[in-house]
Amino acid sequence: IAPGLIRTPLTSTWMEPRAADLLRHYEKSIPLGRIGQPEDCAGAAVFLCSDAAGYITGEIIVMDGGLTVSQIGAM
């Protein structure tokens, strides 16, 4: 799992001091319009730990609200 910007205690240490400007910037940049929550990654983690994913190997699941895809055209 390759999470994008996810609101956690670790990210809050640099996110909170400049919250308004930083949040606005990312919310405009992320196609889904919001910063991720830990729960946004939980389902994929549970799936990958389950028997249903028993034949999955070497994959990267990007969970960033579409930010990576939206930047491909800008390259």
PyMOL Python script that loads the backbone (N, CA, C, O; Angstrom):
from pymol import cmd

cmd.read_pdbstr("""\
ATOM      1  N   ILE A   1       0.854  -1.170   0.000  1.00  0.00           N
ATOM      2  CA  ILE A   1       0.000   0.000   0.000  1.00  0.00           C
ATOM      3  C   ILE A   1       0.897   1.229   0.000  1.00  0.00           C
ATOM      4  O   ILE A   1       1.825   1.333   0.801  1.00  0.00           O
ATOM      5  N   ALA A   2       0.615   2.141  -0.890  1.00  0.00           N
ATOM      6  CA  ALA A   2       1.369   3.390  -0.977  1.00  0.00           C
ATOM      7  C   ALA A   2       0.409   4.546  -0.710  1.00  0.00           C
ATOM      8  O   ALA A   2      -0.183   5.096  -1.639  1.00  0.00           O
ATOM      9  N   PRO A   3       0.258   4.910   0.561  1.00  0.00           N
ATOM     10  CA  PRO A   3      -0.686   5.987   0.876  1.00  0.00           C
ATOM     11  C   PRO A   3      -0.140   7.349   0.475  1.00  0.00           C
ATOM     12  O   PRO A   3       1.064   7.600   0.508  1.00  0.00           O
ATOM     13  N   GLY A   4      -1.061   8.208   0.098  1.00  0.00           N
ATOM     14  CA  GLY A   4      -0.715   9.603  -0.153  1.00  0.00           C
ATOM     15  C   GLY A   4      -0.760  10.349   1.171  1.00  0.00           C
ATOM     16  O   GLY A   4      -0.355   9.819   2.206  1.00  0.00           O
ATOM     17  N   LEU A   5      -1.249  11.565   1.134  1.00  0.00           N
ATOM     18  CA  LEU A   5      -1.347  12.362   2.353  1.00  0.00           C
ATOM     19  C   LEU A   5      -2.521  11.846   3.182  1.00  0.00           C
ATOM     20  O   LEU A   5      -3.680  11.961   2.784  1.00  0.00           O
ATOM     21  N   ILE A   6      -2.198  11.284   4.328  1.00  0.00           N
ATOM     22  CA  ILE A   6      -3.190  10.717   5.235  1.00  0.00           C
ATOM     23  C   ILE A   6      -3.052  11.442   6.571  1.00  0.00           C
ATOM     24  O   ILE A   6      -1.948  11.590   7.095  1.00  0.00           O
ATOM     25  N   ARG A   7      -4.168  11.887   7.110  1.00  0.00           N
ATOM     26  CA  ARG A   7      -4.149  12.605   8.391  1.00  0.00           C
ATOM     27  C   ARG A   7      -3.936  11.593   9.528  1.00  0.00           C
ATOM     28  O   ARG A   7      -4.816  10.788   9.832  1.00  0.00           O
ATOM     29  N   THR A   8      -2.764  11.651  10.138  1.00  0.00           N
ATOM     30  CA  THR A   8      -2.399  10.771  11.252  1.00  0.00           C
ATOM     31  C   THR A   8      -1.679  11.610  12.302  1.00  0.00           C
ATOM     32  O   THR A   8      -1.375  12.775  12.046  1.00  0.00           O
ATOM     33  N   PRO A   9      -1.403  11.053  13.465  1.00  0.00           N
ATOM     34  CA  PRO A   9      -0.610  11.808  14.445  1.00  0.00           C
ATOM     35  C   PRO A   9       0.755  12.220  13.890  1.00  0.00           C
ATOM     36  O   PRO A   9       1.256  13.294  14.224  1.00  0.00           O
ATOM     37  N   LEU A  10       1.355  11.391  13.057  1.00  0.00           N
ATOM     38  CA  LEU A  10       2.663  11.726  12.483  1.00  0.00           C
ATOM     39  C   LEU A  10       2.561  12.916  11.522  1.00  0.00           C
ATOM     40  O   LEU A  10       3.396  13.819  11.582  1.00  0.00           O
ATOM     41  N   THR A  11       1.573  12.936  10.652  1.00  0.00           N
ATOM     42  CA  THR A  11       1.458  14.049   9.706  1.00  0.00           C
ATOM     43  C   THR A  11       0.937  15.314  10.368  1.00  0.00           C
ATOM     44  O   THR A  11       1.185  16.413   9.874  1.00  0.00           O
ATOM     45  N   SER A  12       0.223  15.180  11.468  1.00  0.00           N
ATOM     46  CA  SER A  12      -0.316  16.373  12.119  1.00  0.00           C
ATOM     47  C   SER A  12       0.780  17.257  12.701  1.00  0.00           C
ATOM     48  O   SER A  12       0.559  18.453  12.890  1.00  0.00           O
ATOM     49  N   THR A  13       1.960  16.701  12.992  1.00  0.00           N
ATOM     50  CA  THR A  13       3.040  17.515  13.552  1.00  0.00           C
ATOM     51  C   THR A  13       3.517  18.584  12.583  1.00  0.00           C
ATOM     52  O   THR A  13       3.957  19.647  13.022  1.00  0.00           O
ATOM     53  N   TRP A  14       3.444  18.340  11.280  1.00  0.00           N
ATOM     54  CA  TRP A  14       3.817  19.389  10.315  1.00  0.00           C
ATOM     55  C   TRP A  14       2.599  19.985   9.627  1.00  0.00           C
ATOM     56  O   TRP A  14       2.686  21.072   9.056  1.00  0.00           O
ATOM     57  N   MET A  15       1.457  19.288   9.671  1.00  0.00           N
ATOM     58  CA  MET A  15       0.265  19.793   9.014  1.00  0.00           C
ATOM     59  C   MET A  15      -0.436  20.870   9.846  1.00  0.00           C
ATOM     60  O   MET A  15      -0.875  21.874   9.286  1.00  0.00           O
ATOM     61  N   GLU A  16      -0.548  20.696  11.120  1.00  0.00           N
ATOM     62  CA  GLU A  16      -1.327  21.594  11.965  1.00  0.00           C
ATOM     63  C   GLU A  16      -0.781  23.027  12.057  1.00  0.00           C
ATOM     64  O   GLU A  16      -1.571  23.970  12.011  1.00  0.00           O
ATOM     65  N   PRO A  17       0.540  23.225  12.187  1.00  0.00           N
ATOM     66  CA  PRO A  17       1.007  24.620  12.304  1.00  0.00           C
ATOM     67  C   PRO A  17       0.640  25.512  11.119  1.00  0.00           C
ATOM     68  O   PRO A  17       0.498  26.723  11.286  1.00  0.00           O
ATOM     69  N   ARG A  18       0.488  24.949   9.954  1.00  0.00           N
ATOM     70  CA  ARG A  18       0.121  25.736   8.771  1.00  0.00           C
ATOM     71  C   ARG A  18      -1.133  25.151   8.120  1.00  0.00           C
ATOM     72  O   ARG A  18      -1.241  25.078   6.896  1.00  0.00           O
ATOM     73  N   ALA A  19      -2.052  24.747   8.946  1.00  0.00           N
ATOM     74  CA  ALA A  19      -3.210  23.963   8.515  1.00  0.00           C
ATOM     75  C   ALA A  19      -4.033  24.633   7.420  1.00  0.00           C
ATOM     76  O   ALA A  19      -4.296  23.999   6.398  1.00  0.00           O
ATOM     77  N   ALA A  20      -4.441  25.855   7.586  1.00  0.00           N
ATOM     78  CA  ALA A  20      -5.385  26.469   6.641  1.00  0.00           C
ATOM     79  C   ALA A  20      -4.835  26.501   5.218  1.00  0.00           C
ATOM     80  O   ALA A  20      -5.480  26.004   4.295  1.00  0.00           O
ATOM     81  N   ASP A  21      -3.661  27.073   5.034  1.00  0.00           N
ATOM     82  CA  ASP A  21      -3.087  27.177   3.688  1.00  0.00           C
ATOM     83  C   ASP A  21      -2.726  25.805   3.127  1.00  0.00           C
ATOM     84  O   ASP A  21      -2.991  25.520   1.959  1.00  0.00           O
ATOM     85  N   LEU A  22      -2.130  24.966   3.946  1.00  0.00           N
ATOM     86  CA  LEU A  22      -1.710  23.643   3.488  1.00  0.00           C
ATOM     87  C   LEU A  22      -2.914  22.781   3.116  1.00  0.00           C
ATOM     88  O   LEU A  22      -2.917  22.135   2.068  1.00  0.00           O
ATOM     89  N   LEU A  23      -3.917  22.771   3.958  1.00  0.00           N
ATOM     90  CA  LEU A  23      -5.105  21.974   3.666  1.00  0.00           C
ATOM     91  C   LEU A  23      -5.802  22.454   2.399  1.00  0.00           C
ATOM     92  O   LEU A  23      -6.225  21.635   1.583  1.00  0.00           O
ATOM     93  N   ARG A  24      -5.925  23.741   2.227  1.00  0.00           N
ATOM     94  CA  ARG A  24      -6.553  24.284   1.011  1.00  0.00           C
ATOM     95  C   ARG A  24      -5.782  23.861  -0.236  1.00  0.00           C
ATOM     96  O   ARG A  24      -6.371  23.461  -1.239  1.00  0.00           O
ATOM     97  N   HIS A  25      -4.454  23.956  -0.155  1.00  0.00           N
ATOM     98  CA  HIS A  25      -3.610  23.572  -1.284  1.00  0.00           C
ATOM     99  C   HIS A  25      -3.841  22.113  -1.667  1.00  0.00           C
ATOM    100  O   HIS A  25      -4.080  21.807  -2.835  1.00  0.00           O
ATOM    101  N   TYR A  26      -3.770  21.218  -0.691  1.00  0.00           N
ATOM    102  CA  TYR A  26      -3.935  19.800  -0.991  1.00  0.00           C
ATOM    103  C   TYR A  26      -5.359  19.453  -1.384  1.00  0.00           C
ATOM    104  O   TYR A  26      -5.568  18.635  -2.280  1.00  0.00           O
ATOM    105  N   GLU A  27      -6.328  20.048  -0.742  1.00  0.00           N
ATOM    106  CA  GLU A  27      -7.714  19.753  -1.103  1.00  0.00           C
ATOM    107  C   GLU A  27      -8.012  20.181  -2.536  1.00  0.00           C
ATOM    108  O   GLU A  27      -8.824  19.546  -3.209  1.00  0.00           O
ATOM    109  N   LYS A  28      -7.375  21.240  -3.010  1.00  0.00           N
ATOM    110  CA  LYS A  28      -7.534  21.657  -4.413  1.00  0.00           C
ATOM    111  C   LYS A  28      -6.783  20.713  -5.353  1.00  0.00           C
ATOM    112  O   LYS A  28      -7.217  20.491  -6.483  1.00  0.00           O
ATOM    113  N   SER A  29      -5.663  20.159  -4.896  1.00  0.00           N
ATOM    114  CA  SER A  29      -4.819  19.302  -5.730  1.00  0.00           C
ATOM    115  C   SER A  29      -5.309  17.865  -5.811  1.00  0.00           C
ATOM    116  O   SER A  29      -5.073  17.193  -6.815  1.00  0.00           O
ATOM    117  N   ILE A  30      -5.981  17.384  -4.782  1.00  0.00           N
ATOM    118  CA  ILE A  30      -6.446  16.001  -4.730  1.00  0.00           C
ATOM    119  C   ILE A  30      -7.813  15.923  -5.412  1.00  0.00           C
ATOM    120  O   ILE A  30      -8.750  16.591  -4.976  1.00  0.00           O
ATOM    121  N   PRO A  31      -7.943  15.127  -6.466  1.00  0.00           N
ATOM    122  CA  PRO A  31      -9.216  15.053  -7.187  1.00  0.00           C
ATOM    123  C   PRO A  31     -10.424  14.705  -6.305  1.00  0.00           C
ATOM    124  O   PRO A  31     -11.522  15.196  -6.565  1.00  0.00           O
ATOM    125  N   LEU A  32     -10.255  13.887  -5.289  1.00  0.00           N
ATOM    126  CA  LEU A  32     -11.390  13.581  -4.414  1.00  0.00           C
ATOM    127  C   LEU A  32     -11.689  14.716  -3.440  1.00  0.00           C
ATOM    128  O   LEU A  32     -12.675  14.652  -2.706  1.00  0.00           O
ATOM    129  N   GLY A  33     -10.849  15.760  -3.423  1.00  0.00           N
ATOM    130  CA  GLY A  33     -11.141  16.975  -2.680  1.00  0.00           C
ATOM    131  C   GLY A  33     -10.934  16.938  -1.178  1.00  0.00           C
ATOM    132  O   GLY A  33     -11.437  17.801  -0.458  1.00  0.00           O
ATOM    133  N   ARG A  34     -10.197  15.948  -0.701  1.00  0.00           N
ATOM    134  CA  ARG A  34      -9.957  15.889   0.740  1.00  0.00           C
ATOM    135  C   ARG A  34      -8.676  15.131   1.049  1.00  0.00           C
ATOM    136  O   ARG A  34      -8.186  14.349   0.234  1.00  0.00           O
ATOM    137  N   ILE A  35      -8.152  15.372   2.222  1.00  0.00           N
ATOM    138  CA  ILE A  35      -6.990  14.640   2.717  1.00  0.00           C
ATOM    139  C   ILE A  35      -7.488  13.317   3.278  1.00  0.00           C
ATOM    140  O   ILE A  35      -8.549  13.261   3.899  1.00  0.00           O
ATOM    141  N   GLY A  36      -6.727  12.259   3.062  1.00  0.00           N
ATOM    142  CA  GLY A  36      -7.152  10.931   3.470  1.00  0.00           C
ATOM    143  C   GLY A  36      -7.174  10.727   4.977  1.00  0.00           C
ATOM    144  O   GLY A  36      -6.530  11.446   5.741  1.00  0.00           O
ATOM    145  N   GLN A  37      -7.925   9.737   5.363  1.00  0.00           N
ATOM    146  CA  GLN A  37      -8.012   9.292   6.751  1.00  0.00           C
ATOM    147  C   GLN A  37      -7.450   7.868   6.814  1.00  0.00           C
ATOM    148  O   GLN A  37      -7.449   7.168   5.802  1.00  0.00           O
ATOM    149  N   PRO A  38      -6.980   7.434   7.968  1.00  0.00           N
ATOM    150  CA  PRO A  38      -6.464   6.058   8.080  1.00  0.00           C
ATOM    151  C   PRO A  38      -7.464   5.016   7.589  1.00  0.00           C
ATOM    152  O   PRO A  38      -7.071   3.995   7.025  1.00  0.00           O
ATOM    153  N   GLU A  39      -8.738   5.267   7.797  1.00  0.00           N
ATOM    154  CA  GLU A  39      -9.766   4.327   7.364  1.00  0.00           C
ATOM    155  C   GLU A  39      -9.773   4.137   5.851  1.00  0.00           C
ATOM    156  O   GLU A  39     -10.229   3.106   5.356  1.00  0.00           O
ATOM    157  N   ASP A  40      -9.273   5.122   5.120  1.00  0.00           N
ATOM    158  CA  ASP A  40      -9.220   5.008   3.669  1.00  0.00           C
ATOM    159  C   ASP A  40      -8.253   3.911   3.221  1.00  0.00           C
ATOM    160  O   ASP A  40      -8.398   3.376   2.122  1.00  0.00           O
ATOM    161  N   CYS A  41      -7.290   3.577   4.040  1.00  0.00           N
ATOM    162  CA  CYS A  41      -6.317   2.528   3.720  1.00  0.00           C
ATOM    163  C   CYS A  41      -6.672   1.187   4.357  1.00  0.00           C
ATOM    164  O   CYS A  41      -6.157   0.149   3.941  1.00  0.00           O
ATOM    165  N   ALA A  42      -7.523   1.200   5.335  1.00  0.00           N
ATOM    166  CA  ALA A  42      -7.808   0.000   6.123  1.00  0.00           C
ATOM    167  C   ALA A  42      -8.391  -1.135   5.290  1.00  0.00           C
ATOM    168  O   ALA A  42      -7.986  -2.287   5.447  1.00  0.00           O
ATOM    169  N   GLY A  43      -9.325  -0.827   4.418  1.00  0.00           N
ATOM    170  CA  GLY A  43      -9.954  -1.881   3.628  1.00  0.00           C
ATOM    171  C   GLY A  43      -8.960  -2.621   2.752  1.00  0.00           C
ATOM    172  O   GLY A  43      -9.007  -3.847   2.647  1.00  0.00           O
ATOM    173  N   ALA A  44      -8.061  -1.878   2.124  1.00  0.00           N
ATOM    174  CA  ALA A  44      -7.047  -2.513   1.270  1.00  0.00           C
ATOM    175  C   ALA A  44      -6.104  -3.368   2.111  1.00  0.00           C
ATOM    176  O   ALA A  44      -5.712  -4.456   1.690  1.00  0.00           O
ATOM    177  N   ALA A  45      -5.742  -2.888   3.281  1.00  0.00           N
ATOM    178  CA  ALA A  45      -4.853  -3.664   4.155  1.00  0.00           C
ATOM    179  C   ALA A  45      -5.523  -4.959   4.593  1.00  0.00           C
ATOM    180  O   ALA A  45      -4.893  -6.016   4.588  1.00  0.00           O
ATOM    181  N   VAL A  46      -6.780  -4.883   4.968  1.00  0.00           N
ATOM    182  CA  VAL A  46      -7.511  -6.082   5.383  1.00  0.00           C
ATOM    183  C   VAL A  46      -7.610  -7.059   4.213  1.00  0.00           C
ATOM    184  O   VAL A  46      -7.389  -8.259   4.376  1.00  0.00           O
ATOM    185  N   PHE A  47      -7.940  -6.539   3.043  1.00  0.00           N
ATOM    186  CA  PHE A  47      -8.024  -7.397   1.860  1.00  0.00           C
ATOM    187  C   PHE A  47      -6.700  -8.098   1.589  1.00  0.00           C
ATOM    188  O   PHE A  47      -6.676  -9.308   1.363  1.00  0.00           O
ATOM    189  N   LEU A  48      -5.601  -7.354   1.608  1.00  0.00           N
ATOM    190  CA  LEU A  48      -4.299  -7.950   1.297  1.00  0.00           C
ATOM    191  C   LEU A  48      -3.854  -8.975   2.332  1.00  0.00           C
ATOM    192  O   LEU A  48      -3.053  -9.860   2.032  1.00  0.00           O
ATOM    193  N   CYS A  49      -4.371  -8.855   3.540  1.00  0.00           N
ATOM    194  CA  CYS A  49      -4.054  -9.829   4.593  1.00  0.00           C
ATOM    195  C   CYS A  49      -4.986 -11.038   4.560  1.00  0.00           C
ATOM    196  O   CYS A  49      -4.772 -12.003   5.293  1.00  0.00           O
ATOM    197  N   SER A  50      -5.996 -10.994   3.736  1.00  0.00           N
ATOM    198  CA  SER A  50      -6.992 -12.065   3.700  1.00  0.00           C
ATOM    199  C   SER A  50      -6.619 -13.141   2.688  1.00  0.00           C
ATOM    200  O   SER A  50      -5.733 -12.958   1.854  1.00  0.00           O
ATOM    201  N   ASP A  51      -7.316 -14.259   2.782  1.00  0.00           N
ATOM    202  CA  ASP A  51      -7.129 -15.339   1.819  1.00  0.00           C
ATOM    203  C   ASP A  51      -7.525 -14.908   0.408  1.00  0.00           C
ATOM    204  O   ASP A  51      -7.021 -15.457  -0.572  1.00  0.00           O
ATOM    205  N   ALA A  52      -8.418 -13.934   0.301  1.00  0.00           N
ATOM    206  CA  ALA A  52      -8.857 -13.456  -1.013  1.00  0.00           C
ATOM    207  C   ALA A  52      -7.715 -12.868  -1.826  1.00  0.00           C
ATOM    208  O   ALA A  52      -7.794 -12.824  -3.053  1.00  0.00           O
ATOM    209  N   ALA A  53      -6.664 -12.417  -1.171  1.00  0.00           N
ATOM    210  CA  ALA A  53      -5.507 -11.841  -1.858  1.00  0.00           C
ATOM    211  C   ALA A  53      -4.331 -12.814  -1.890  1.00  0.00           C
ATOM    212  O   ALA A  53      -3.189 -12.413  -2.117  1.00  0.00           O
ATOM    213  N   GLY A  54      -4.614 -14.073  -1.664  1.00  0.00           N
ATOM    214  CA  GLY A  54      -3.559 -15.076  -1.563  1.00  0.00           C
ATOM    215  C   GLY A  54      -2.674 -15.225  -2.790  1.00  0.00           C
ATOM    216  O   GLY A  54      -1.565 -15.747  -2.674  1.00  0.00           O
ATOM    217  N   TYR A  55      -3.115 -14.793  -3.946  1.00  0.00           N
ATOM    218  CA  TYR A  55      -2.330 -14.946  -5.170  1.00  0.00           C
ATOM    219  C   TYR A  55      -1.807 -13.609  -5.682  1.00  0.00           C
ATOM    220  O   TYR A  55      -1.307 -13.526  -6.803  1.00  0.00           O
ATOM    221  N   ILE A  56      -1.917 -12.579  -4.876  1.00  0.00           N
ATOM    222  CA  ILE A  56      -1.418 -11.260  -5.258  1.00  0.00           C
ATOM    223  C   ILE A  56       0.008 -11.112  -4.748  1.00  0.00           C
ATOM    224  O   ILE A  56       0.284 -11.319  -3.567  1.00  0.00           O
ATOM    225  N   THR A  57       0.904 -10.752  -5.651  1.00  0.00           N
ATOM    226  CA  THR A  57       2.298 -10.512  -5.265  1.00  0.00           C
ATOM    227  C   THR A  57       2.833  -9.315  -6.037  1.00  0.00           C
ATOM    228  O   THR A  57       2.440  -9.081  -7.180  1.00  0.00           O
ATOM    229  N   GLY A  58       3.719  -8.567  -5.417  1.00  0.00           N
ATOM    230  CA  GLY A  58       4.449  -7.512  -6.103  1.00  0.00           C
ATOM    231  C   GLY A  58       3.626  -6.362  -6.637  1.00  0.00           C
ATOM    232  O   GLY A  58       4.026  -5.737  -7.619  1.00  0.00           O
ATOM    233  N   GLU A  59       2.515  -6.065  -6.044  1.00  0.00           N
ATOM    234  CA  GLU A  59       1.675  -4.969  -6.507  1.00  0.00           C
ATOM    235  C   GLU A  59       1.793  -3.763  -5.577  1.00  0.00           C
ATOM    236  O   GLU A  59       2.048  -3.907  -4.381  1.00  0.00           O
ATOM    237  N   ILE A  60       1.607  -2.596  -6.136  1.00  0.00           N
ATOM    238  CA  ILE A  60       1.566  -1.367  -5.352  1.00  0.00           C
ATOM    239  C   ILE A  60       0.182  -0.774  -5.527  1.00  0.00           C
ATOM    240  O   ILE A  60      -0.242  -0.485  -6.646  1.00  0.00           O
ATOM    241  N   ILE A  61      -0.520  -0.596  -4.421  1.00  0.00           N
ATOM    242  CA  ILE A  61      -1.846   0.013  -4.455  1.00  0.00           C
ATOM    243  C   ILE A  61      -1.695   1.441  -3.940  1.00  0.00           C
ATOM    244  O   ILE A  61      -1.488   1.666  -2.747  1.00  0.00           O
ATOM    245  N   VAL A  62      -1.802   2.389  -4.846  1.00  0.00           N
ATOM    246  CA  VAL A  62      -1.669   3.801  -4.487  1.00  0.00           C
ATOM    247  C   VAL A  62      -3.012   4.289  -3.965  1.00  0.00           C
ATOM    248  O   VAL A  62      -4.042   4.116  -4.616  1.00  0.00           O
ATOM    249  N   MET A  63      -2.993   4.891  -2.799  1.00  0.00           N
ATOM    250  CA  MET A  63      -4.212   5.372  -2.155  1.00  0.00           C
ATOM    251  C   MET A  63      -4.007   6.839  -1.812  1.00  0.00           C
ATOM    252  O   MET A  63      -3.675   7.188  -0.679  1.00  0.00           O
ATOM    253  N   ASP A  64      -4.212   7.694  -2.815  1.00  0.00           N
ATOM    254  CA  ASP A  64      -3.916   9.118  -2.623  1.00  0.00           C
ATOM    255  C   ASP A  64      -5.037  10.029  -3.113  1.00  0.00           C
ATOM    256  O   ASP A  64      -4.807  11.209  -3.381  1.00  0.00           O
ATOM    257  N   GLY A  65      -6.234   9.495  -3.231  1.00  0.00           N
ATOM    258  CA  GLY A  65      -7.368  10.317  -3.653  1.00  0.00           C
ATOM    259  C   GLY A  65      -7.281  10.780  -5.104  1.00  0.00           C
ATOM    260  O   GLY A  65      -8.010  11.687  -5.505  1.00  0.00           O
ATOM    261  N   GLY A  66      -6.406  10.172  -5.891  1.00  0.00           N
ATOM    262  CA  GLY A  66      -6.251  10.536  -7.296  1.00  0.00           C
ATOM    263  C   GLY A  66      -5.147  11.542  -7.571  1.00  0.00           C
ATOM    264  O   GLY A  66      -4.967  11.954  -8.717  1.00  0.00           O
ATOM    265  N   LEU A  67      -4.403  11.948  -6.550  1.00  0.00           N
ATOM    266  CA  LEU A  67      -3.364  12.975  -6.728  1.00  0.00           C
ATOM    267  C   LEU A  67      -2.320  12.547  -7.759  1.00  0.00           C
ATOM    268  O   LEU A  67      -1.955  13.342  -8.625  1.00  0.00           O
ATOM    269  N   THR A  68      -1.840  11.324  -7.684  1.00  0.00           N
ATOM    270  CA  THR A  68      -0.798  10.864  -8.617  1.00  0.00           C
ATOM    271  C   THR A  68      -1.306  10.898 -10.052  1.00  0.00           C
ATOM    272  O   THR A  68      -0.607  11.368 -10.950  1.00  0.00           O
ATOM    273  N   VAL A  69      -2.501  10.410 -10.268  1.00  0.00           N
ATOM    274  CA  VAL A  69      -3.063  10.377 -11.620  1.00  0.00           C
ATOM    275  C   VAL A  69      -3.231  11.777 -12.171  1.00  0.00           C
ATOM    276  O   VAL A  69      -2.985  12.013 -13.353  1.00  0.00           O
ATOM    277  N   SER A  70      -3.646  12.704 -11.331  1.00  0.00           N
ATOM    278  CA  SER A  70      -3.857  14.066 -11.816  1.00  0.00           C
ATOM    279  C   SER A  70      -2.561  14.765 -12.163  1.00  0.00           C
ATOM    280  O   SER A  70      -2.581  15.743 -12.910  1.00  0.00           O
ATOM    281  N   GLN A  71      -1.436  14.300 -11.649  1.00  0.00           N
ATOM    282  CA  GLN A  71      -0.141  14.925 -11.923  1.00  0.00           C
ATOM    283  C   GLN A  71       0.536  14.347 -13.149  1.00  0.00           C
ATOM    284  O   GLN A  71       1.500  14.937 -13.636  1.00  0.00           O
ATOM    285  N   ILE A  72       0.080  13.235 -13.664  1.00  0.00           N
ATOM    286  CA  ILE A  72       0.719  12.608 -14.824  1.00  0.00           C
ATOM    287  C   ILE A  72       0.667  13.531 -16.035  1.00  0.00           C
ATOM    288  O   ILE A  72       1.656  13.644 -16.759  1.00  0.00           O
ATOM    289  N   GLY A  73      -0.436  14.177 -16.266  1.00  0.00           N
ATOM    290  CA  GLY A  73      -0.558  15.083 -17.412  1.00  0.00           C
ATOM    291  C   GLY A  73       0.320  16.298 -17.308  1.00  0.00           C
ATOM    292  O   GLY A  73       0.627  16.923 -18.323  1.00  0.00           O
ATOM    293  N   ALA A  74       0.742  16.659 -16.093  1.00  0.00           N
ATOM    294  CA  ALA A  74       1.559  17.859 -15.888  1.00  0.00           C
ATOM    295  C   ALA A  74       3.039  17.602 -16.109  1.00  0.00           C
ATOM    296  O   ALA A  74       3.836  18.539 -16.084  1.00  0.00           O
ATOM    297  N   MET A  75       3.419  16.359 -16.323  1.00  0.00           N
ATOM    298  CA  MET A  75       4.844  16.035 -16.469  1.00  0.00           C
ATOM    299  C   MET A  75       5.391  16.486 -17.780  1.00  0.00           C
ATOM    300  O   MET A  75       6.574  16.287 -18.056  1.00  0.00           O
TER     301      MET A  75
END
""", "prot")
cmd.dss("prot")
cmd.show_as("cartoon", "prot")
cmd.util.cbc("prot")
cmd.orient("prot")
